[in-house]
Amino acid sequence: MQLLEPVIALLRDLPEQDRQVLADLINQFAHQETGPERHSAAWETSETLGLLA
């Protein structure tokens, strides 16, 4: 998590619309992921990065 903190801080500065676009893109990739563990991790990425309000 310590590695992600600077990234999360940068993403918080994005406008809401840009954060939503990024979250949607991540979710598209998550939907396409076939590995169960990677699929779960991908679905959690938007929340982990603070992209969801």
C-alpha positions in Angstrom: 0.0 0.0 0.0 2.9 2.3 0.7 3.9 2.1 -2.9 0.4 3.1 -4.0 0.0 6.1 -1.8 1.7 8.6 -4.2 -0.4 7.2 -7.1 -3.6 7.5 -5.1 -2.7 11.1 -4.2 -2.2 12.0 -7.8 -5.5 10.4 -8.8 -7.4 12.3 -6.2 -6.4 15.5 -8.0 -8.0 14.3 -11.3 -11.4 15.8 -12.1 -14.3 13.4 -11.2 -15.1 12.8 -14.8 -11.5 11.6 -15.5 -11.5 9.4 -12.5 -14.7 7.8 -13.7 -13.3 7.2 -17.2 -10.2 5.5 -15.6 -12.4 3.4 -13.3 -14.5 2.3 -16.3 -11.4 1.4 -18.3 -10.0 -0.7 -15.4 -13.4 -2.4 -15.0 -13.4 -3.3 -18.8 -10.0 -5.0 -18.3 -11.3 -6.7 -15.1 -14.3 -8.1 -17.1 -11.9 -9.6 -19.7 -9.6 -11.2 -17.1 -10.0 -14.9 -17.0 -7.7 -15.8 -14.1 -9.8 -16.0 -10.9 -7.3 -14.2 -8.6 -6.4 -11.6 -11.2 -10.1 -11.1 -12.0 -10.8 -10.3 -8.3 -7.8 -8.1 -7.9 -8.7 -6.2 -11.1 -12.3 -5.6 -9.8 -10.9 -4.2 -6.6 -8.4 -1.8 -8.3 -10.7 1.1 -8.8 -11.7 1.1 -5.1 -8.1 0.6 -4.0 -7.0 3.6 -6.0 -9.8 5.7 -4.6 -11.4 6.2 -8.0 -14.9 5.4 -6.7 -16.7 8.1 -4.8 
